[in-house]
Amino acid sequence: MGDFTIDKSGNGEWAEEDSRTYSDLAPVAVPGRAEQIAALTCLVPFSAQEAFTAVDLGCGQGALGATIMSCFPHASLLALDGSEAMLHTARDTLRAAGERATRAKFQLSSSDWIELVEGAGCVLSSLAFHHLDGPAKKHLFQRLHGRLSGRGALLIADLVEPQVPQARDLFALTWDRSAWEQAGGGGGFDRFVETRWNHFYFPDESDKPSPLYHQLQWLEQAGFVAVDCFWMQAGHAVYGGFKEVGPLSGEGVGYEHALAMAEEVVARL
Ligand SMILES: C[S@@+](CC[C@H](N)C(=O)[O-])C[C@H]1O[C@@H](n2cnc3c(N)ncnc32)[C@H](O)[C@@H]1O
């Protein structure tokens, strides 16, 4: 696992050092982290007792996957990431899921992993797609639509690019406020500032968020229906689309249950 060389601070790609920084910073830096995970989880178009495969692209520490595994006890998970350190942490986070969860190393921008998604019921991704530029995101949405099962969904949480300067100011200020509140006014906020993590104040070449509106259009053009934004705060959005719209065959996972599970998982990291 030695070929992963993306570096946020230097050559425009994510590096193992960024995995460590992100893991330390996430409780402060990710606005409403458990809320985002819960929003993604309760949108999964399967009832709690159904069997399906979920794929998490850029799984990081595995928090989203572990929440999905708790809420859907018959589902299985493929958690993919490019960072050895993240995959190592994800192994612990996903331990309770046993053989239902597998992990593998991948390069998001390459096309050699796409067949792993074949027949999946749900592809999820949190805070990873902004490492692809707009055309690459659009192409990925098309490829994922082609591989998902007939009832499948693509559900994304990510940083989104503002389209006017006032929106950039809004995203920047509200992200700082969120980080300040989540740090309880403590040292975590200083670290958030020192690392220049707020993309809307400190754009950096490894982060290529695309406007939300464009991404919703690309999802629709790829063939997804009921494309929408479901949650948004401080320049971070939860959005996605479905291959079909219909009632679940049983009871779904409600937001409150998903939130309780996500909070539990996040607290254990
Ligand atoms: C900001 S972290 C988010 C992690 C996790 N999904 C979460 O929400 O906490 C971004 C993740 O994407 C992974 N990543 C970034 N660029 C990647 C690439 N080109 N290929 C594979 N993984 C990548 C990183 O290793 C990292 O785990």
PDBQT file of the ligand as one rigid body, heavy atoms in Angstrom, charges set to zero:
ROOT
HETATM    1  C1  LIG A 301     -11.831  14.668   4.169  1.00  0.00    +0.000 C 
HETATM    2  S1  LIG A 301     -11.548  12.938   4.251  1.00  0.00    +0.000 S 
HETATM    3  C2  LIG A 301     -13.203  12.316   4.494  1.00  0.00    +0.000 C 
HETATM    4  C3  LIG A 301     -13.208  10.953   5.097  1.00  0.00    +0.000 C 
HETATM    5  C4  LIG A 301     -14.587  10.385   5.461  1.00  0.00    +0.000 C 
HETATM    6  N1  LIG A 301     -15.361  10.057   4.287  1.00  0.00    +0.000 N 
HETATM    7  C5  LIG A 301     -15.322  11.349   6.340  1.00  0.00    +0.000 C 
HETATM    8  O1  LIG A 301     -16.327  11.930   5.906  1.00  0.00    +0.000 OA
HETATM    9  O2  LIG A 301     -14.889  11.547   7.482  1.00  0.00    +0.000 OA
HETATM   10  C6  LIG A 301     -11.227  12.565   2.567  1.00  0.00    +0.000 C 
HETATM   11  C7  LIG A 301     -10.942  11.082   2.352  1.00  0.00    +0.000 C 
HETATM   12  O3  LIG A 301     -10.810  10.837   0.961  1.00  0.00    +0.000 OA
HETATM   13  C8  LIG A 301      -9.620  10.096   0.727  1.00  0.00    +0.000 C 
HETATM   14  N2  LIG A 301      -9.107  10.513  -0.572  1.00  0.00    +0.000 N 
HETATM   15  C9  LIG A 301      -8.813  11.765  -0.960  1.00  0.00    +0.000 A 
HETATM   16  N3  LIG A 301      -8.406  11.773  -2.245  1.00  0.00    +0.000 NA
HETATM   17  C10 LIG A 301      -8.448  10.471  -2.659  1.00  0.00    +0.000 A 
HETATM   18  C11 LIG A 301      -8.149   9.824  -3.881  1.00  0.00    +0.000 A 
HETATM   19  N4  LIG A 301      -7.737  10.526  -4.949  1.00  0.00    +0.000 N 
HETATM   20  N5  LIG A 301      -8.305   8.496  -3.960  1.00  0.00    +0.000 NA
HETATM   21  C12 LIG A 301      -8.719   7.782  -2.897  1.00  0.00    +0.000 A 
HETATM   22  N6  LIG A 301      -9.028   8.332  -1.704  1.00  0.00    +0.000 NA
HETATM   23  C13 LIG A 301      -8.877   9.666  -1.608  1.00  0.00    +0.000 A 
HETATM   24  C14 LIG A 301      -8.686  10.445   1.867  1.00  0.00    +0.000 C 
HETATM   25  O4  LIG A 301      -7.747   9.434   2.111  1.00  0.00    +0.000 OA
HETATM   26  C15 LIG A 301      -9.642  10.627   3.005  1.00  0.00    +0.000 C 
HETATM   27  O5  LIG A 301      -9.881   9.442   3.721  1.00  0.00    +0.000 OA
ENDROOT
TORSDOF 0
